[in-house]
Amino acid sequence: MELVRGLPAGFGAGEESLAYYERSDATTFVPTIHAQGAWRTDEQHMAPVAGLMAHCLELHDPRDGMQLSRISFDILGMIPAQPTTVEVRTLRPGKSIELLEAVATIEGRPRVSARAWRLAEFASAEVAGHDLVPMPPPEDVPLWPASDMWGGGYIAGLEFRSVERRPGRSRTWLRSPTDIVADEPSTPTAHFLRLADTANGVAVRVSPHEWAFPNVDLTIHLHREPVPGWMGLDTHVTIGPKGHGLTSSVVHDEQGPVGTIEQMLTVRRSLD
């Protein structure tokens, strides 16, 4: 399979703002070359799309003491490199638990839907704890040239460091200087989640030049607010015998584990 190696199609310039999107009105955003996907030149990568939707969810009726704790995205098809409209509504309002919904529409069609639980914060430090394996710090991990495997503007803008690399397994740190929306600050959670979908490309079990294995969803659970900077992915990839797969990651920031990422895959030979 020929992955993205050519000129962009349908993207805004983006080089001056170093952002994935430029806002054109209250709900519409133009993707830049930094949002370009890895499978096709004319599509957006799901990672910046998820970051954009998280950004819009965080802007919707914000209240102190509430934290996005789970976001589940359903990817409804290819995501064209065209202006993207994101609309958010509250499905279940509440003082301590509420459910939000976001839909990204392109060319008149819903392309990605998301549901997010926003939970109130309570004092639980006295019982906080986990039994998850820590990641080695980024500075102790060698650089990994991911662009040798993956193309596209999104991947080109990332720095990767990776260990324990073998088919279906890796422990990888990544970071990016790119903002979600030009000239708009984002919350630490949205800024962190703009990288989450990258998990499906850091521990591939088969060559993306011979097999296609896009994810049809992306579900992130967070047990605390992440801090900006490096994202760590402790990732396993499983492929079943009839075209289905699963990418599972424990996700870290530089202070330790912050949650999990799950992605369901459809797996087929590239010519199928």
Secondary structure as UniProt FT lines:
FT   TURN            15..18
FT   STRAND          19..23
FT   STRAND          28..32
FT   HELIX           33..35
FT   TURN            41..42
FT   STRAND          43..44
FT   HELIX           46..59
FT   TURN            64..65
FT   STRAND          66..75
FT   STRAND          84..92
FT   STRAND          97..106
FT   TURN            107..108
FT   STRAND          109..120
FT   HELIX           125..127
FT   HELIX           138..140
FT   HELIX           146..148
FT   HELIX           153..156
FT   STRAND          159..166
FT   TURN            167..168
FT   STRAND          169..175
FT   STRAND          179..181
FT   TURN            182..183
FT   HELIX           188..193
FT   TURN            194..195
FT   HELIX           196..201
FT   TURN            208..210
FT   STRAND          211..212
FT   STRAND          217..222
FT   STRAND          231..239
FT   TURN            241..242
FT   STRAND          244..253
FT   TURN            254..255
FT   STRAND          256..266
FT   STRAND          268..269
FT   TURN            270..271
//
